[in-house]
Amino acid sequence: MLIKNVRITDPASNTDVTGDIHIEGHTISRIVPGGSDEADERVIDGSGLVAVPGLVDAHVHFREPGFEYKEDIDTGAASAASGGFTSVIMMANTRPAIDNPDTLKEVLDRAASQNINVYTCADVTEGLRGERLTDMKLLRGLGAVGFTDDGIPILDPDIVRQAMTMAAGLGVPLSFHEEDPAYITNNGINAGKASEYYKIGGSPRAAEISLIKRDIDIASSLLETTGLCPDIVIQHISSAEGVELVREARRTNPHIHAEATPHHFSLTEDAVIEHGTLAKMNPPLRTEADRQAVIEGLRDGTIEMISTDHAPHSPEEKAKSITEAPSGIIGLETSLALGMTNLVIPGYLTLMQLIERMTVGPSGVYGITAGALKTGGPADITIFDPNEEWIVPDHFASRSSNTPFTGTKLTGRVIMTICGGKIVCDRR
């Protein structure tokens, strides 16, 4: 396969040139700036398009096992390919939880049959109860790329310290959902304008800030006393204070990382007033000042990765009242376009920075083979039109359609996703 006359943007090598990409089998055989002679190859005309490393999402919920009516690994992988992702990392808040070898093996066997790279985390604690650690060494050895109780915060600081100590020895990252329920009356809705509109208590920013501070302090203490600290990921950061805590921590502890979602850099709590449960999520959408703080964190590198927190729910679930409906939105098929529309076009990030946050950042933290276009490397490539405008539809490759972005005009459209040298999405 030959991708010809395409703009090649690769943050891993700081490359931004127009040229050709040759693919043989599963790998990139040559990258030729300026172009090359065509041989007996299948030619894809990349004129006017951008080729980047296959996108990486380190935070998705594919709901299998236990909640396949929302999404399963098949439909989740299809949604990822449609959005330009060639590698994703699943969360482990399934039923049964991914806290044991049998469930982990079942999930990895299903993942291995997909046409993109599907990885998974395992749970930090047994049954997501926050009381006892799982056998992290065993689960790591069986293929878990990280550990998280995402969806449920770990409240016991002793358990957090034990998990960090174990993860440091295994060289594996820990990802934390930072919301202390002691502060929260109604989750998914910011305590402010949105909660006042719905006449409920909501979720105040202190819920996030308090646990971010606690976990950074534990990690930094561990580093100071033992010289060891695992990579710590502060998931789906939503508050200006949370961003600043990460920024300050990273000055002395390079193992502290953070991720931001497209919805937190694109929307505010006004969207919850407009869209109701379709914009309900944990942590909630907050103020414009918080949105700008998240953007600044992405701009200056405080936040190293963009992750969707792709969280499918059924229409029946999202049709419930604002306090009863589950939190979360889908995001794989709009992520790149939201980054182009709300980060690159306004001038907050360069294209190179956006792609770095969607490739190099997550693949580096989780230690997976992805995030670069290079000779001999995997032929995982996303090709997109940076200028194409499109309207977000009301149906997706995902089994679910719970998103507040339906009907929104976005700029930047995935044209083709190639994984392991195979075209897995084609909009030509």
N, C-alpha and C positions, 0 to 999 in steps of 0.2 A: 504494500500500500504506500502511496506517495501523497502527502498533503502538500500542495504546491502554492507558492506565493502567499503564505499566511504570515501574519504578524506573530512572532514567537516571543512570548513574555514568560520568563522563568525566574522567579525571585531567588531560587536556590543558587543560581549562577549569575544573578543580576544581568540577565540577558534580555534585550528588547530589540529584536531585529526582524526584518522581513526575510523569509527564506523558505526552505523546504524541509520537511520531516519525512524520512524514509522509515518504514516499519517492515520488519521481517519476523514473521511468527508473532511471538508475544512481546518482542522488544523493539526499542528504537535502534535502528542500525546506523543511521547517519542523520545529523542535523547540518544543513548546508545554508549558511547565510548567503543571501543574494540569489539563491536558486541553483538548480542543477539540471543536467540532461535527464529527460524521462527515459526510463527503461521499460521492460515488460512488467509494468506495475499498474495496479488499480489507482487511478489518479482522482484525488479529491481537490477541487479548486477552492483554495482558501482566500481568494482575493477579497479584500475588505473585511476579513474575519480575523479573530484573535485565537491563537492556540496557547493554552496554559496547561500546567500539570493537572491531571484529573483532580477535581475538588475533593476535599476531605472534610467530613463532618464527624466530630468526636462526641456527639451527643444526640442520639436518636432513640425513639421508643418505637419498636416494631411489634410490641405487644404479645409476642409469642414466646412461651406458651401462656394460655389462659384467657387472653382477651382478643382472640383472632377476629371477632366481629368488628373490631375497630381497625385492625391492621394485622398482617402477618409478615413473615420475613420475605415471602414472594412479592407481595404488593409494596412493601416498604422498599425493597431493592429496586423495583420498577420505578417508584417515585424518585428514588435517589438518582438513578440513571437519567430520568427525565430532567432533573435539575442540574445535571452536569457532574454529579458526584460518582467517583469510582471507588472510594473507600469510605466506609461509615463504621462507627463504633456504637453498638447498642447498649442501652442501660439495662439494669438487671432487676427492675421492680416488676417482675412478672409473677404469674401464679401457676405452678410453684415458683418461688424465687430461685434465682441462679446462685444458690448458696451451697450446692452439692455437686459431686462429679456427674451424676446421672443427668441432671437437668442441663448442666453445662455441655456435656457431650451431645445431648439431643439438639441443643441450639446450634452448636458448632457444625454438626452434621448437616443441618438445614442450611446454614450459612454457606457451607462449602459448595452447595449446588447452584448458587446464584451466579449471575454473569457480571457482578461487581464484587469487590472485596468487602466482605461483611465480617467485622470483628465484634467481640462482645466484652464488656466488663463482667465481673462477678460481684457479689454483694460483700460489703465489709462485715456485716453482722448477720448472724443466723436469723432467717425469717424477717429480715429488715426491722428487727425489734430493738436494735441498739444496745443489746445486753452482753452478747458473747461474740467474739470474732469467729468468722468462718475459718476453715483450714486454708488460709491464703496461700501457703506454700504449695499445697496440692493443686489448688485451682489455678494458680499461676502456671504450674508445670503442665497442666492440661490445656492451656491456651488462652486463659483470660489475659487481656492486655492492660487491665486496670481494675480498680476496685471502687465501688460507690454504692451508697444506699440512696441514690438520687430519688427524689420524691418525698423522702422522709429524712429530716435532719437527725444527726446523731447528737443526742443531748448530753451524754455522759462524757465529761472531758477525759476521764481515765481511759475510756474505750478509745477515744480519739488518739490519745498518746500511744496506747498499745498498737493501734492500727498503723500509726506513722512509724513506729519503731520496726514493726514487722515489714512494712512496705519498703523502708529504707534498706533493710537487709536483702530484700528480693529485687530491688532496683525497679520497682513498678509504681506508677502514679496512683494517687488517691484523689477522687473528685468529690467535692462537698456541696450539698444543697444547704444553703445558709439562710434558714428562716426559723427563728425561735418561736414556737407556737404560744409561749407564755405571753407574747405581745399581741397576738392576733385574735381578733373577734370573728372576722369573716375573711377567709383567705381569697386570693385572686383579685382583690380590688384594693387599690391604694387608699390608705386612710388620708383623705383630703377631699378634693373636689368630687371625685367619683363616689366615695363612700357617702358623702353628704347628699349627693344626687339620689342615691338609692336608699338613703336613710338607714344605713348599716354601719357597723364599727370599722370594718375593713382591716387592712394589713399595714401597719406603720413601718416606716423605713428602719426604725430601731430593731425590728425583728431580724433584718438582714445584717445591719451594721454590727450588732452584738456578737453574732456567731462568726462573722468574718474576722473580727478583732480577736476573738478567743482562739480560733484555729491558727491564725497567723502567729499569735503569741506562743502557742504550743509548739508550732513548727520551728520558730526561731529559738525557743528555749532548747529544743532537742538538738538543733544544729550547734548551739553554743556549748552544750554540755557533753555531747558525744561526737561532734564533728560530722554527724550523718543526718540527712534529711531527705525524705522522698520528694519527688515532684508533687506539689499540692496544687490542685485546680479549683479555683473559686468559680462555681458554675453560674451561668446566666446572671451576671452581675447587673444590678438595676439602679443603684443609688450613687449619687455623687460622693458621699462619704465612703462608700465601699470601694469605689475606684481609687480614692485618695489613700485609703489604707493599703491597698495593693501596691500603689505607686511607691509609697514610703517603704513598705516591706522589701520591695525588690532592690532597693538601694544596698541592702546588706544580706539579703537572702535570695539568691538567683533561682531557688527551687519553688518560689511562689509564682503562680500563673493565674490567669483569669480568662474566662470566655464571655463573649457578649452575643446576644441573639439579634437577628435582623429586626424583630419586633421591638426590642428595647432601644435600638438606634433609629427606628423609623417612626414610632408612635408614642403618644403620651396617654395619660388617663382619660383625655377627651375621647379617645377611641372607644373606651368602655361605655361611656355615656351614649355614643352613637351606635355602637354595634352590640352592646349587651354582652351576653355570654360568649360570643365569638371572639371577644377581646379579653376574656378572663383568663388569667394565667398566673402561675407561681414562679418567681416573685411577680408582683403586678407591674403593669405599666405605671410610671410615675409622672413627674413633672417635666416641663421643657428643660429646666435646668439640669435635671438628671439625665435626660436624653443627650444633651450637649456634653455632659461630663463623660458619658459612655463613649461618645464620638471622639472626644479629646483623648480618652484612654486608648482607643484604637489608633488614633493618629500618632501618639508619642510612644507607642509600643508597650504601655502599661498592660493593655489587654492584647494578648498575643494571638488569640484565635476567635474566629466567628463560628459559632455552632448554632444549629437551628432549634435544638430542643423539640424536634419534630414530635408532636404529641397528638395522635389521632383520637377522636372520639366520635361516637355515632350521632346522627341528627337528633335522635330521641333524647340522648343525654344532654346535648347542648340546648334542647328546647325547654329544659327545666328552668326554674327560677334562678335569679342571679346568685342566690345563696346556696342552691342545691346542685346546680350544674357543675361538672368537673372542670378543672382548670387545664388550659393547654390549647395550642393551635398547631396545625401542620405547617411545615415550612421549607421542605426540601426543594420544591419546584418554583419557589419565588426568591430564594436566598440570594443568588447571584444578581438577579435583577434589582432587588432592593438595595444591595450594596452599590451597584452602578448608579441607581437613581438617587439614593439618599446620602451616599458617601463620596463617590467619584465625581459625578456631574456637578454637585455644589462646590467641589474643590476641597473637601475635608481630607480625603485620601487620594493618592495617586492610584492608577490602575495597578501598578506594581505592588503597592502596599495592600490593596484589597486582596489581591491574589495570594500574597504572602500570608495574610491572616486566615485564608481559606485553604492553605496547602501546607506550607513549611511549618507554620505555628503548631497546628494540631498533630501533624505527623511526627514532629520532633519531640513533643512532650510524651506522646504515647509510644514512640519507638517503632512505628510501622514503616514499611518500605513504600513510600509514596512522597509526593510533593516536589518532584523534580523532573525536568525534561533533559535527559542526557543520553549520549550514545552508550548502548549496552543496558540501559535502564528499562524498566517496564513501560510498555506502550499504553500508558494510562493518560489520556489526553482529553481535555475539554475544549471544544471549538465553539465560539459564540460570536454573535454580531453585537458589538458594543453600542450600536446606534439604532437597532430595531426597536420600535415601540410596539407594545402589545397590551391587551387587556386581560387581566387575570380572570380565568373562567370560573365556573361554579362546579366543575368536575375535574378530577385529577387522576394521574396514574395511581395515586394513593387510594386506598379503599374509603378514606374519609375526606371530607371537604370543609372541616371546621377552620375557617380563616376569616379574619376581617378584611383581607385584601381583595376578595372577589369584587370585580368591577373596577379595580384600580388600574390606571395606565402606568406601566413601568417601561423603562428603557434598558435594553440589554437582554438578548434572547439566546438561550442555548440552542445551537444548531445541530451539534453532534457530540455524542459522548462515546469515547473509545476506551475499552478496558481490556488489557492483555492482548491488544492488537485486534480486538473484535468490536465492531460497531454495535453498541447496545442502546443507542437512541439516535434517531436520524430525522431531522425536520426539513431536509432539503426539498 
